[in-house]
Amino acid sequence: MLQSGAETYRVEDTMVRIATAFGLSESHSYVTPTVIMFSTSGEQPAKLIRIEERTTDLNKIAEVNAISRQIASGELSARDAKTLLLKAESAPFGYKLPVQILAAALTSACFLIMFGGTWPDFPAAFIAGGAGLAASVWLHRIVQVKFFAEFSAALLVGLLALLFIWGGFGYEFDRIAVGSVMPLVPGLLITNAIRDLMAGHLVSGISKGADACLTAFAIGAGIAVALIFFH
């Protein structure tokens, strides 16, 4: 769940509910965006697992929630629950990369219209938005530095927007650029940060908020460098 973008308080609650359903009523869990610590009781040593890779997969979160409800209602044994959880963990992402890129391209173009852009700029935002997401995914696989991937993707979006304008295929740089970077904006991360803060998980909420701000800064810096070329 944590690797798929779930809130930390949801992960803790799910772990405790599952443990209680299997007779471990004295269990304790502590979750941050990068670490999970769990103990079956105050006398037993805690187990620590580090989370290094995080993405967004709401389908996996929903699957684990459904499994935890079945466990809480007594419908699953521990062995069956473990089998289902391992199956959910190893399941591939629900949408292949070409579908994600196409969705990002269409989303970018629609955001362009929503932000007051014109239909002649629709193709430019469509291409730039898809290229931006593809570049972000590809660069993140090569260089495991999230800031670099997001900065480079935003820079590519800005440069493509400039090329379309210079080539006569686009007219409003600001709306093309803003619409095209929307798939890169960490909307879920911002939402989870606020929800964790409201739930009293200050460490997780602040760290996720800082991560979201760093991502926003990377996107803004990429567009700013492109604007230097524009001027």
N, CA, C and O of each residue as an XYZ file, in Angstrom:
924
protein
N       0.823     -1.204      0.000
C       0.000      0.000      0.000
C       0.859      1.256      0.000
O       0.589      2.213     -0.726
N       1.903      1.232      0.833
C       2.758      2.416      0.923
C       3.517      2.629     -0.380
O       3.699      3.770     -0.803
N       3.959      1.561     -1.019
C       4.640      1.678     -2.299
C       3.715      2.175     -3.394
O       4.175      2.727     -4.393
N       2.418      1.984     -3.217
C       1.448      2.352     -4.249
C       0.831      3.722     -4.027
O      -0.031      4.137     -4.801
N       1.255      4.436     -2.983
C       0.789      5.801     -2.782
C      -0.255      5.990     -1.704
O      -0.903      7.036     -1.664
N      -0.445      5.006     -0.820
C      -1.439      5.137      0.232
C      -0.942      6.057      1.349
O       0.262      6.240      1.524
N      -1.874      6.625      2.094
C      -1.520      7.454      3.233
C      -0.931      6.578      4.334
O      -1.277      5.402      4.454
N      -0.040      7.157      5.136
C       0.621      6.370      6.177
C      -0.372      5.924      7.250
O      -0.249      4.817      7.774
N      -1.342      6.757      7.582
C      -2.296      6.357      8.609
C      -3.168      5.202      8.124
O      -3.594      4.372      8.928
N      -3.435      5.138      6.837
C      -4.211      4.029      6.289
C      -3.411      2.723      6.374
O      -3.963      1.666      6.683
N      -2.109      2.811      6.098
C      -1.256      1.629      6.181
C      -1.206      1.120      7.621
O      -1.350     -0.078      7.864
N      -1.005      2.023      8.565
C      -0.966      1.616      9.973
C      -2.288      0.985     10.405
O      -2.293     -0.057     11.060
N      -3.392      1.602     10.047
C      -4.704      1.087     10.434
C      -4.952     -0.295      9.838
O      -5.489     -1.176     10.508
N      -4.562     -0.484      8.581
C      -4.763     -1.779      7.928
C      -3.939     -2.865      8.608
O      -4.432     -3.970      8.831
N      -2.685     -2.555      8.940
C      -1.826     -3.538      9.595
C      -2.378     -3.944     10.960
O      -2.397     -5.126     11.303
N      -2.818     -2.976     11.720
C      -3.341     -3.267     13.060
C      -4.641     -4.064     12.974
O      -4.855     -4.984     13.764
N      -5.500     -3.725     12.035
C      -6.759     -4.456     11.881
C      -6.525     -5.912     11.491
O      -7.187     -6.813     12.006
N      -5.579     -6.137     10.578
C      -5.258     -7.503     10.173
C      -4.678     -8.287     11.351
O      -5.056     -9.435     11.585
N      -3.762     -7.663     12.088
C      -3.163     -8.334     13.246
C      -4.220     -8.666     14.304
O      -4.207     -9.754     14.879
N      -5.118     -7.739     14.553
C      -6.180     -7.976     15.547
C      -7.091     -9.116     15.119
O      -7.528     -9.915     15.948
N      -7.381     -9.192     13.811
C      -8.246    -10.258     13.309
C      -7.616    -11.631     13.503
O      -8.328    -12.628     13.623
N      -6.282    -11.692     13.533
C      -5.588    -12.962     13.733
C      -5.153    -13.166     15.177
O      -4.306    -14.015     15.457
N      -5.731    -12.390     16.101
C      -5.494    -12.601     17.522
C      -4.332    -11.852     18.113
O      -3.963    -12.119     19.256
N      -3.730    -10.919     17.385
C      -2.604    -10.125     17.905
C      -3.118     -8.748     18.295
O      -2.890     -7.764     17.592
N      -3.800     -8.693     19.403
C      -4.465     -7.451     19.811
C      -3.505     -6.413     20.367
O      -3.875     -5.248     20.509
N      -2.274     -6.816     20.686
C      -1.299     -5.884     21.275
C      -0.270     -5.423     20.254
O       0.820     -4.989     20.627
N      -0.598     -5.509     18.982
C       0.361     -5.142     17.942
C       0.541     -3.631     17.867
O      -0.339     -2.861     18.251
N       1.702     -3.228     17.363
C       2.017     -1.808     17.199
C       2.648     -1.605     15.823
O       3.446     -2.424     15.368
N       2.289     -0.522     15.177
C       2.875     -0.206     13.875
C       3.207      1.273     13.802
O       2.493      2.115     14.346
N       4.293      1.570     13.127
C       4.690      2.961     12.896
C       5.179      3.061     11.464
O       6.068      2.315     11.053
N       4.607      3.974     10.709
C       4.874      4.073      9.270
C       5.261      5.498      8.917
O       4.619      6.457      9.345
N       6.315      5.619      8.134
C       6.685      6.881      7.503
C       6.722      6.620      5.991
O       6.595      5.468      5.576
N       6.890      7.638      5.171
C       6.921      7.388      3.724
C       8.016      6.437      3.271
O       7.929      5.890      2.171
N       9.050      6.222      4.087
C      10.167      5.367      3.662
C      10.406      4.164      4.573
O      11.252      3.326      4.261
N       9.693      4.058      5.679
C       9.962      2.979      6.642
C       8.657      2.450      7.220
O       7.734      3.212      7.510
N       8.596      1.119      7.384
C       7.497      0.472      8.094
C       8.083     -0.298      9.266
O       8.966     -1.135      9.083
N       7.594     -0.017     10.469
C       8.012     -0.749     11.668
C       6.782     -1.387     12.296
O       5.744     -0.742     12.446
N       6.905     -2.654     12.660
C       5.762     -3.391     13.189
C       6.221     -4.367     14.258
O       7.247     -5.033     14.117
N       5.443     -4.439     15.327
C       5.710     -5.372     16.417
C       4.412     -6.042     16.817
O       3.376     -5.386     16.921
N       4.464     -7.358     17.045
C       3.261     -8.098     17.425
C       2.853     -7.816     18.863
O       1.683     -7.968     19.213
N       3.799     -7.407     19.701
C       3.505     -7.064     21.095
C       4.638     -6.210     21.625
O       5.664     -6.034     20.968
N       4.441     -5.686     22.816
C       5.484     -4.874     23.416
C       6.702     -5.666     23.819
O       7.765     -5.083     24.034
N       6.585     -6.993     23.929
C       7.695     -7.828     24.354
C       8.517     -8.363     23.190
O       9.698     -8.670     23.356
N       7.906     -8.479     22.011
C       8.598     -9.019     20.847
C       9.344     -7.905     20.107
O       8.883     -6.764     20.074
N      10.501     -8.237     19.513
C      11.246     -7.211     18.755
C      10.461     -6.756     17.530
O       9.729     -7.534     16.918
N      10.625     -5.504     17.192
C       9.926     -4.960     16.026
C      10.670     -5.322     14.755
O      11.888     -5.507     14.764
N       9.926     -5.422     13.659
C      10.502     -5.684     12.347
C      10.444     -4.398     11.538
O       9.438     -3.688     11.531
N      11.545     -4.119     10.858
C      11.639     -2.879     10.085
C      11.812     -3.217      8.603
O      12.622     -4.072      8.243
N      11.058     -2.551      7.764
C      11.162     -2.691      6.310
C      11.311     -1.302      5.704
O      10.537     -0.393      6.006
N      12.302     -1.152      4.859
C      12.534      0.135      4.205
C      11.853      0.161      2.842
O      11.943     -0.799      2.076
N      11.177      1.257      2.548
C      10.489      1.456      1.276
C      11.322      2.407      0.430
O      11.453      3.586      0.759
N      11.880      1.899     -0.650
C      12.766      2.711     -1.477
C      12.077      3.253     -2.724
O      12.431      4.328     -3.209
N      11.095      2.520     -3.247
C      10.432      2.936     -4.485
C       8.958      3.179     -4.220
O       8.269      2.319     -3.671
N       8.474      4.351     -4.611
C       7.066      4.679     -4.401
C       6.471      5.159     -5.722
O       7.100      5.908     -6.468
N       5.263      4.718     -5.989
C       4.570      5.106     -7.202
C       3.096      5.324     -6.880
O       2.722      5.392     -5.709
N       2.268      5.431     -7.894
C       0.833      5.614     -7.704
C       0.100      4.473     -8.381
O       0.111      4.356     -9.606
N      -0.535      3.632     -7.581
C      -1.312      2.512     -8.106
C      -2.510      2.318     -7.173
O      -2.462      1.515     -6.241
N      -3.572      3.059     -7.437
C      -4.743      3.016     -6.570
C      -5.443      1.660     -6.620
O      -6.149      1.291     -5.682
N      -5.251      0.925     -7.702
C      -5.880     -0.389     -7.810
C      -5.321     -1.345     -6.755
O      -6.080     -2.101     -6.149
N      -4.008     -1.321     -6.530
C      -3.413     -2.179     -5.514
C      -3.890     -1.795     -4.118
O      -4.123     -2.659     -3.273
N      -4.034     -0.489     -3.883
C      -4.534     -0.047     -2.579
C      -5.942     -0.569     -2.350
O      -6.266     -1.027     -1.254
N      -6.775     -0.504     -3.373
C      -8.140     -1.007     -3.260
C      -8.153     -2.521     -3.036
O      -8.971     -3.027     -2.268
N      -7.243     -3.247     -3.707
C      -7.183     -4.695     -3.529
C      -6.795     -5.065     -2.105
O      -7.392     -5.962     -1.511
N      -5.803     -4.381     -1.559
C      -5.379     -4.680     -0.191
C      -6.479     -4.306      0.801
O      -6.693     -5.018      1.782
N      -7.170     -3.208      0.557
C      -8.287     -2.838      1.426
C      -9.369     -3.915      1.413
O      -9.926     -4.255      2.457
N      -9.664     -4.447      0.228
C     -10.676     -5.506      0.121
C     -10.229     -6.764      0.855
O     -11.033     -7.414      1.523
N      -8.934     -7.112      0.733
C      -8.418     -8.292      1.434
C      -8.478     -8.094      2.939
O      -8.835     -9.014      3.675
N      -8.128     -6.895      3.401
C      -8.157     -6.631      4.849
C      -9.576     -6.706      5.400
O      -9.770     -7.141      6.535
N     -10.562     -6.294      4.625
C     -11.947     -6.399      5.076
C     -12.370     -7.863      5.174
O     -13.081     -8.248      6.102
N     -11.929     -8.678      4.214
C     -12.236    -10.098      4.277
C     -11.577    -10.754      5.491
O     -12.163    -11.630      6.128
N     -10.361    -10.326      5.804
C      -9.670    -10.855      6.981
C     -10.406    -10.457      8.251
O     -10.609    -11.282      9.142
N     -10.806     -9.186      8.334
C     -11.492     -8.703      9.528
C     -12.827     -9.399      9.747
O     -13.259     -9.568     10.887
N     -13.483     -9.804      8.662
C     -14.776    -10.485      8.787
C     -14.638    -11.992      8.963
O     -15.639    -12.701      9.066
N     -13.391    -12.490      8.998
C     -13.160    -13.911      9.219
C     -13.315    -14.782      7.998
O     -13.443    -15.999      8.131
N     -13.309    -14.203      6.811
C     -13.503    -14.976      5.595
C     -12.216    -15.613      5.082
O     -12.276    -16.534      4.268
N     -11.044    -15.143      5.541
C      -9.775    -15.647      5.046
C      -8.907    -16.145      6.186
O      -8.876    -15.548      7.262
N      -8.207    -17.235      5.947
C      -7.210    -17.716      6.897
C      -5.910    -16.945      6.675
O      -5.782    -16.211      5.696
N      -4.956    -17.108      7.574
C      -3.686    -16.402      7.446
C      -2.942    -16.831      6.183
O      -2.344    -16.002      5.497
N      -2.984    -18.133      5.879
C      -2.300    -18.625      4.682
C      -2.934    -18.057      3.409
O      -2.231    -17.610      2.503
N      -4.260    -18.079      3.349
C      -4.950    -17.563      2.159
C      -4.735    -16.062      2.018
O      -4.556    -15.555      0.911
N      -4.755    -15.355      3.144
C      -4.540    -13.907      3.103
C      -3.144    -13.572      2.598
O      -2.965    -12.645      1.808
N      -2.140    -14.347      3.066
C      -0.766    -14.104      2.604
C      -0.647    -14.352      1.105
O       0.022    -13.599      0.398
N      -1.294    -15.402      0.626
C      -1.259    -15.709     -0.809
C      -1.857    -14.574     -1.629
O      -1.293    -14.169     -2.645
N      -3.004    -14.063     -1.182
C      -3.661    -12.976     -1.912
C      -2.841    -11.692     -1.862
O      -2.760    -10.964     -2.851
N      -2.234    -11.416     -0.709
C      -1.438    -10.195     -0.583
C      -0.188    -10.268     -1.455
O       0.179     -9.277     -2.086
N       0.464    -11.412     -1.498
C       1.637    -11.570     -2.355
C       1.251    -11.459     -3.828
O       2.003    -10.910     -4.634
N       0.077    -11.983     -4.174
C      -0.398    -11.884     -5.546
C      -0.673    -10.431     -5.914
O      -0.353     -9.998     -7.021
N      -1.268     -9.677     -4.989
C      -1.529     -8.261     -5.251
C      -0.228     -7.473     -5.369
O      -0.122     -6.560     -6.188
N       0.757     -7.826     -4.550
C       2.040     -7.110     -4.591
C       2.771     -7.340     -5.906
O       3.366     -6.413     -6.457
N       2.730     -8.567     -6.412
C       3.465     -8.898     -7.628
C       2.699     -8.572     -8.907
O       3.241     -8.712    -10.003
N       1.456     -8.143     -8.780
C       0.658     -7.839     -9.973
C       1.254     -6.642    -10.707
O       1.675     -5.679    -10.067
N       1.296     -6.683    -12.022
C       1.835     -5.553    -12.784
C       0.906     -4.348    -12.695
O      -0.258     -4.461    -12.312
N       1.452     -3.202    -13.058
C       0.641     -1.985    -13.072
C      -0.524     -2.157    -14.041
O      -0.370     -2.752    -15.108
N      -1.677     -1.639    -13.669
C      -2.893     -1.884    -14.435
C      -2.872     -1.354    -15.853
O      -3.592     -1.865    -16.710
N      -2.060     -0.337    -16.122
C      -2.024      0.260    -17.462
C      -0.595      0.253    -17.985
O       0.326      0.671    -17.283
N      -0.409     -0.208    -19.185
C       0.918     -0.230    -19.797
C       1.359      1.192    -20.122
O       0.548      2.115    -20.194
N       2.670      1.341    -20.317
C       3.244      2.665    -20.524
C       2.639      3.411    -21.713
O       2.365      4.604    -21.580
N       2.416      2.778    -22.864
C       1.793      3.522    -23.975
C       0.421      4.088    -23.619
O       0.064      5.181    -24.060
N      -0.348      3.345    -22.822
C      -1.668      3.839    -22.403
C      -1.501      5.031    -21.467
O      -2.253      6.001    -21.557
N      -0.522      4.963    -20.573
C      -0.264      6.083    -19.663
C       0.139      7.335    -20.432
O      -0.316      8.437    -20.126
N       0.990      7.155    -21.425
C       1.438      8.296    -22.223
C       0.271      8.900    -22.999
O       0.134     10.122    -23.071
N      -0.565      8.046    -23.575
C      -1.733      8.542    -24.307
C      -2.687      9.287    -23.375
O      -3.219     10.337    -23.735
N      -2.903      8.737    -22.166
C      -3.777      9.407    -21.201
C      -3.195     10.752    -20.772
O      -3.924     11.734    -20.633
N      -1.867     10.792    -20.562
C      -1.224     12.055    -20.182
C      -1.335     13.083    -21.301
O      -1.559     14.265    -21.040
N      -1.182     12.640    -22.540
C      -1.290     13.557    -23.676
C      -2.696     14.139    -23.774
O      -2.869     15.344    -23.959
N      -3.695     13.273    -23.649
C      -5.082     13.745    -23.736
C      -5.427     14.647    -22.552
O      -6.123     15.650    -22.709
N      -4.936     14.284    -21.369
C      -5.175     15.117    -20.185
C      -4.566     16.500    -20.353
O      -5.196     17.507    -20.030
N      -3.351     16.547    -20.856
C      -2.681     17.836    -21.064
C      -3.469     18.718    -22.021
O      -3.660     19.908    -21.767
N      -3.925     18.132    -23.119
C      -4.686     18.902    -24.093
C      -5.998     19.409    -23.504
O      -6.413     20.535    -23.778
N      -6.646     18.579    -22.696
C      -7.904     19.002    -22.064
C      -7.675     20.097    -21.024
O      -8.489     21.010    -20.887
N      -6.551     20.001    -20.286
C      -6.224     21.063    -19.334
C      -5.963     22.381    -20.066
O      -6.300     23.455    -19.569
N      -5.363     22.285    -21.242
C      -5.143     23.489    -22.040
C      -6.458     24.213    -22.303
O      -6.544     25.430    -22.136
N      -7.475     23.472    -22.713
C      -8.778     24.081    -22.967
C      -9.385     24.608    -21.683
O      -9.984     25.684    -21.672
N      -9.235     23.849    -20.585
C      -9.815     24.265    -19.316
C      -9.191     25.557    -18.807
O      -9.867     26.360    -18.164
N      -7.898     25.765    -19.092
C      -7.198     26.966    -18.650
C      -7.378     28.134    -19.604
O      -6.690     29.147    -19.475
N      -8.281     28.013    -20.549
C      -8.577     29.123    -21.440
C      -7.809     29.109    -22.734
O      -7.790     30.116    -23.441
N      -7.170     27.998    -23.073
C      -6.448     27.902    -24.329
C      -7.388     27.747    -25.514
O      -8.598     27.597    -25.344
N      -6.836     27.782    -26.683
C      -7.636     27.688    -27.901
C      -7.414     26.328    -28.563
O      -6.404     25.666    -28.326
N      -8.362     25.930    -29.384
C      -8.289     24.629    -30.042
C      -7.086     24.484    -30.974
O      -6.571     23.373    -31.098
N      -6.611     25.537    -31.632
C      -5.398     25.370    -32.457
C      -4.170     24.906    -31.664
O      -3.252     24.311    -32.229
N      -4.157     25.185    -30.343
C      -3.041     24.745    -29.498
C      -3.243     23.342    -28.943
O      -2.357     22.807    -28.276
N      -4.388     22.744    -29.208
C      -4.712     21.419    -28.678
C      -3.674     20.364    -29.091
O      -3.202     19.622    -28.230
N      -3.298     20.271    -30.384
C      -2.298     19.263    -30.777
C      -0.938     19.483    -30.117
O      -0.254     18.523    -29.761
N      -0.549     20.747    -29.955
C       0.749     21.039    -29.340
C       0.791     20.549    -27.896
O       1.766     19.926    -27.477
N      -0.269     20.830    -27.135
C      -0.328     20.375    -25.745
C      -0.409     18.850    -25.676
O       0.161     18.231    -24.778
N      -1.113     18.260    -26.618
C      -1.254     16.803    -26.666
C       0.121     16.148    -26.812
O       0.451     15.217    -26.077
N       0.915     16.637    -27.759
C       2.229     16.042    -28.013
C       3.202     16.346    -26.871
O       3.929     15.461    -26.421
N       3.212     17.590    -26.408
C       4.143     17.980    -25.351
C       3.841     17.258    -24.047
O       4.765     16.840    -23.348
N       2.564     17.105    -23.705
C       2.202     16.417    -22.472
C       2.589     14.954    -22.490
O       3.105     14.433    -21.502
N       2.341     14.280    -23.615
C       2.733     12.883    -23.734
C       4.242     12.707    -23.699
O       4.752     11.794    -23.049
N       4.953     13.580    -24.398
C       6.418     13.505    -24.405
C       6.997     13.778    -23.017
O       7.995     13.169    -22.630
N       6.379     14.684    -22.275
C       6.866     14.999    -20.933
C       6.769     13.805    -19.997
O       7.716     13.508    -19.269
N       5.629     13.118    -20.008
C       5.480     11.948    -19.142
C       6.427     10.830    -19.575
O       7.041     10.180    -18.729
N       6.550     10.602    -20.878
C       7.452      9.565    -21.372
C       8.895      9.857    -20.953
O       9.623      8.950    -20.548
N       9.300     11.110    -21.051
C      10.658     11.481    -20.653
C      10.865     11.292    -19.159
O      11.928     10.839    -18.734
N       9.858     11.635    -18.355
C       9.972     11.480    -16.913
C      10.158     10.014    -16.521
O      11.019      9.691    -15.704
N       9.355      9.137    -17.103
C       9.454      7.704    -16.793
C      10.789      7.148    -17.262
O      11.452      6.417    -16.527
N      11.185      7.488    -18.476
C      12.420      6.957    -19.050
C      13.646      7.432    -18.283
O      14.543      6.637    -17.999
N      13.698      8.716    -17.942
C      14.851      9.256    -17.224
C      14.926      8.717    -15.804
O      16.018      8.501    -15.278
N      13.766      8.496    -15.174
C      13.772      7.966    -13.811
C      14.298      6.534    -13.770
O      14.868      6.108    -12.766
N      14.108      5.797    -14.855
C      14.660      4.440    -14.920
C      16.172      4.467    -15.063
O      16.863      3.580    -14.562
N      16.688      5.489    -15.747
C      18.132      5.584    -15.976
C      18.844      6.201    -14.770
O      19.849      5.676    -14.292
N      18.314      7.306    -14.297
C      18.910      8.020    -13.155
C      17.902      8.007    -12.011
O      16.826      8.594    -12.128
N      18.236      7.354    -10.924
C      17.307      7.221     -9.809
C      17.269      8.488     -8.948
O      17.391      8.439     -7.724
N      17.097      9.607     -9.623
C      16.971     10.895     -8.935
C      15.680     11.537     -9.437
O      15.607     12.000    -10.575
N      14.677     11.560     -8.583
C      13.362     12.025     -8.993
C      13.392     13.478     -9.457
O      12.738     13.827    -10.440
N      14.142     14.321     -8.761
C      14.201     15.739     -9.104
C      14.729     15.923    -10.526
O      14.187     16.722    -11.290
N      15.791     15.185    -10.886
C      16.387     15.328    -12.210
C      15.406     14.920    -13.301
O      15.291     15.598    -14.322
N      14.694     13.806    -13.085
C      13.732     13.332    -14.086
C      12.609     14.341    -14.294
O      12.222     14.618    -15.429
N      12.086     14.891    -13.198
C      10.974     15.833    -13.314
C      11.423     17.163    -13.910
O      10.705     17.764    -14.709
N      12.613     17.619    -13.519
C      13.150     18.856    -14.088
C      13.364     18.702    -15.594
O      12.986     19.578    -16.372
N      13.967     17.594    -15.997
C      14.240     17.363    -17.412
C      12.957     17.235    -18.215
O      12.867     17.741    -19.334
N      11.955     16.555    -17.642
C      10.677     16.401    -18.344
C       9.997     17.755    -18.528
O       9.465     18.043    -19.600
N      10.014     18.586    -17.486
C       9.414     19.915    -17.604
C      10.169     20.776    -18.606
O       9.563     21.539    -19.358
N      11.499     20.651    -18.615
C      12.297     21.389    -19.592
C      11.955     20.958    -21.010
O      11.844     21.792    -21.908
N      11.787     19.660    -21.212
C      11.402     19.158    -22.537
C      10.046     19.708    -22.954
O       9.857     20.099    -24.106
N       9.097     19.739    -22.010
C       7.771     20.281    -22.309
C       7.885     21.737    -22.752
O       7.280     22.146    -23.743
N       8.673     22.514    -22.001
C       8.837     23.921    -22.354
C       9.492     24.118    -23.708
O       9.077     24.981    -24.481
N      10.513     23.321    -24.001
C      11.200     23.449    -25.290
C      10.299     23.023    -26.445
O      10.324     23.637    -27.512
N       9.504     21.973    -26.237
C       8.568     21.557    -27.281
C       7.521     22.638    -27.540
O       7.157     22.905    -28.685
N       7.044     23.256    -26.455
C       6.078     24.342    -26.624
C       6.689     25.487    -27.439
O       6.024     26.074    -28.293
N       7.963     25.798    -27.167
C       8.645     26.846    -27.936
C       8.787     26.452    -29.407
O       8.571     27.272    -30.299
N       9.147     25.204    -29.649
C       9.307     24.746    -31.027
C       7.998     24.830    -31.801
O       7.979     25.207    -32.973
N       6.904     24.474    -31.131
C       5.601     24.562    -31.800
C       5.256     26.010    -32.133
O       4.712     26.292    -33.200
N       5.572     26.927    -31.221
C       5.275     28.340    -31.469
C       6.145     28.883    -32.594
O       5.658     29.570    -33.492
N       7.439     28.567    -32.538
C       8.347     29.042    -33.585
C       8.002     28.425    -34.937
O       8.220     29.055    -35.972
N       7.471     27.216    -34.946
C       7.116     26.565    -36.190
C       5.737     26.925    -36.697
O       5.333     26.468    -37.766
N       5.005     27.741    -35.944
C       3.681     28.153    -36.375
C       2.575     27.165    -36.059
O       1.462     27.294    -36.569
N       2.879     26.149    -35.195
C       1.859     25.165    -34.832
C       1.258     25.438    -33.450
O       0.391     24.692    -32.995
N       1.711     26.496    -32.787
C       1.188     26.880    -31.483
C       1.190     28.383    -31.358
O       1.893     29.074    -32.095
N       0.390     28.901    -30.411
C       0.226     30.350    -30.338
C       0.420     30.903    -28.923
O       0.902     32.026    -28.776
N       0.069     30.167    -27.903
C       0.161     30.666    -26.528
C       1.063     29.741    -25.718
O       0.667     28.644    -25.326
N       2.281     30.210    -25.479
C       3.261     29.376    -24.781
C       2.814     29.032    -23.368
O       2.938     27.885    -22.937
N       2.294     30.023    -22.642
C       1.967     29.790    -21.237
C       0.906     28.715    -21.066
O       1.035     27.856    -20.194
N      -0.128     28.749    -21.876
C      -1.206     27.765    -21.732
C      -0.772     26.378    -22.215
O      -1.173     25.366    -21.641
N       0.033     26.335    -23.252
C       0.553     25.043    -23.711
C       1.439     24.422    -22.637
O       1.325     23.233    -22.338
N       2.320     25.234    -22.060
C       3.246     24.729    -21.048
C       2.514     24.295    -19.787
O       2.783     23.223    -19.245
N       1.589     25.129    -19.320
C       0.864     24.803    -18.085
C       0.014     23.548    -18.265
O      -0.005     22.679    -17.394
N      -0.676     23.453    -19.375
C      -1.487     22.263    -19.619
C      -0.641     21.014    -19.743
O      -1.051     19.947    -19.286
N       0.538     21.120    -20.355
C       1.370     19.951    -20.631
C       2.084     19.423    -19.394
O       2.425     18.241    -19.345
N       2.321     20.271    -18.390
C       3.017     19.786    -17.186
C       2.048     19.237    -16.138
O       2.488     18.710    -15.116
N       0.756     19.349    -16.368
C      -0.199     18.891    -15.370
C      -0.054     17.404    -15.025
O      -0.216     17.059    -13.855
N       0.243     16.495    -15.978
C       0.449     15.098    -15.584
C       1.639     14.889    -14.653
O       1.726     13.857    -13.988
N       2.563     15.859    -14.596
C       3.727     15.747    -13.718
C       3.461     16.290    -12.329
O       4.235     16.027    -11.408
N       2.380     17.045    -12.157
C       2.080     17.673    -10.872
C       1.728     16.606     -9.844
O       0.916     15.729    -10.136
N       2.319     16.652     -8.639
C       2.095     15.616     -7.620
C       0.789     15.811     -6.855
O       0.811     16.082     -5.654
N      -0.331     15.678     -7.528
C      -1.622     15.925     -6.887
C      -1.917     14.954     -5.769
O      -2.363     15.367     -4.698
N      -1.677     13.650     -5.993
C      -1.944     12.644     -4.958
C      -1.034     12.845     -3.763
O      -1.458     12.674     -2.620
N       0.215     13.207     -4.021
C       1.164     13.422     -2.927
C       0.740     14.590     -2.047
O       0.849     14.516     -0.823
N       0.261     15.659     -2.657
C      -0.216     16.809     -1.888
C      -1.437     16.427     -1.061
O      -1.536     16.789      0.111
N      -2.368     15.693     -1.675
C      -3.573     15.256     -0.964
C      -3.219     14.374      0.223
O      -3.759     14.560      1.314
N      -2.313     13.410      0.024
C      -1.915     12.522      1.110
C      -1.202     13.271      2.223
O      -1.368     12.948      3.399
N      -0.408     14.271      1.857
C       0.279     15.065      2.875
C      -0.728     15.776      3.778
O      -0.577     15.799      5.000
N      -1.749     16.351      3.164
C      -2.773     17.053      3.948
C      -3.560     16.075      4.817
O      -3.845     16.371      5.977
N      -3.913     14.910      4.265
C      -4.681     13.924      5.014
C      -3.872     13.353      6.177
O      -4.418     13.110      7.253
N      -2.575     13.139      5.965
C      -1.721     12.658      7.058
C      -1.607     13.707      8.161
O      -1.628     13.372      9.346
N      -1.485     14.973      7.770
C      -1.415     16.041      8.777
C      -2.715     16.129      9.568
O      -2.693     16.311     10.785
N      -3.834     16.002      8.886
C      -5.127     16.049      9.565
C      -5.317     14.853     10.490
O      -6.011     14.953     11.502
N      -4.695     13.709     10.143
C      -4.793     12.519     10.985
C      -3.782     12.529     12.132
O      -3.756     11.601     12.940
N      -2.953     13.566     12.209
C      -1.985     13.673     13.295
C      -0.638     13.062     13.004
O       0.207     13.007     13.896
N      -0.403     12.601     11.792
C       0.887     12.024     11.407
C       1.771     13.147     10.877
O       1.905     13.329      9.667
N       2.367     13.892     11.793
C       3.082     15.106     11.420
C       4.344     14.808     10.626
O       4.648     15.510      9.662
N       5.082     13.775     11.020
C       6.327     13.462     10.314
C       6.041     13.097      8.863
O       6.682     13.613      7.948
N       5.081     12.209      8.658
C       4.739     11.789      7.298
C       4.153     12.940      6.496
O       4.493     13.127      5.328
N       3.264     13.720      7.131
C       2.635     14.824      6.420
C       3.644     15.869      5.976
O       3.587     16.351      4.845
N       4.567     16.220      6.864
C       5.562     17.236      6.522
C       6.527     16.717      5.459
O       6.881     17.448      4.534
N       6.953     15.460      5.586
C       7.895     14.907      4.606
C       7.251     14.786      3.229
O       7.896     15.071      2.220
N       5.999     14.370      3.173
C       5.309     14.289      1.883
C       5.086     15.679      1.304
O       5.192     15.877      0.094
N       4.776     16.644      2.171
C       4.614     18.014      1.708
C       5.913     18.563      1.138
O       5.910     19.261      0.124
N       7.036     18.238      1.804
C       8.335     18.683      1.296
C       8.651     18.023     -0.045
O       9.194     18.661     -0.946
N       8.307     16.741     -0.168
C       8.518     16.036     -1.436
C       7.701     16.672     -2.548
O       8.192     16.853     -3.662
N       6.440     17.015     -2.243
C       5.582     17.652     -3.242
C       6.127     19.025     -3.642
O       6.103     19.388     -4.818
N       6.613     19.779     -2.668
C       7.178     21.106     -2.962
C       8.432     20.981     -3.825
O       8.655     21.798     -4.719
N       9.251     19.961     -3.559
C      10.459     19.760     -4.356
C      10.095     19.407     -5.799
O      10.733     19.876     -6.741
N       9.060     18.574     -5.961
C       8.602     18.230     -7.303
C       8.075     19.467     -8.030
O       8.384     19.689     -9.201
N       7.275     20.270     -7.321
C       6.749     21.492     -7.919
C       7.881     22.445     -8.313
O       7.820     23.098     -9.354
N       8.913     22.514     -7.468
C      10.062     23.367     -7.790
C      10.791     22.857     -9.028
O      11.224     23.648     -9.866
N      10.929     21.531     -9.145
C      11.600     20.953    -10.312
C      10.833     21.277    -11.588
O      11.429     21.626    -12.607
N       9.513     21.160    -11.527
C       8.690     21.465    -12.708
C       8.808     22.944    -13.064
O       8.995     23.302    -14.227
N       8.695     23.794    -12.050
C       8.798     25.232    -12.294
C      10.161     25.633    -12.827
O      10.264     26.501    -13.693
N      11.224     24.992    -12.301
C      12.571     25.322    -12.768
C      12.759     24.907    -14.219
O      13.394     25.621    -14.995
N      12.205     23.747    -14.590
C      12.317     23.311    -15.986
C      11.642     24.273    -16.938
O      12.202     24.609    -17.982
N      10.443     24.722    -16.593
C       9.732     25.689    -17.436
C      10.455     27.031    -17.442
O      10.487     27.716    -18.464
N      11.041     27.411    -16.293
C      11.755     28.687    -16.221
C      12.964     28.699    -17.148
O      13.243     29.704    -17.802
N      13.688     27.567    -17.203
C      14.844     27.483    -18.114
C      14.356     27.588    -19.559
O      14.996     28.246    -20.379
N      13.237     26.953    -19.875
C      12.685     27.076    -21.229
C      12.291     28.513    -21.534
O      12.447     28.971    -22.666
N      11.783     29.229    -20.536
C      11.387     30.629    -20.738
C      12.593     31.512    -21.035
O      12.478     32.523    -21.729
N      13.755     31.120    -20.503
C      14.984     31.870    -20.812
C      15.243     31.835    -22.313
O      15.594     32.848    -22.917
N      15.064     30.649    -22.913
C      15.204     30.548    -24.357
C      14.133     31.352    -25.073
O      14.391     31.932    -26.127
N      12.925     31.391    -24.502
C      11.818     32.098    -25.120
C      12.097     33.602    -25.211
O      11.741     34.260    -26.188
N      12.739     34.121    -24.173
C      13.017     35.560    -24.163
C      14.361     35.891    -24.842
O      14.744     37.058    -24.917
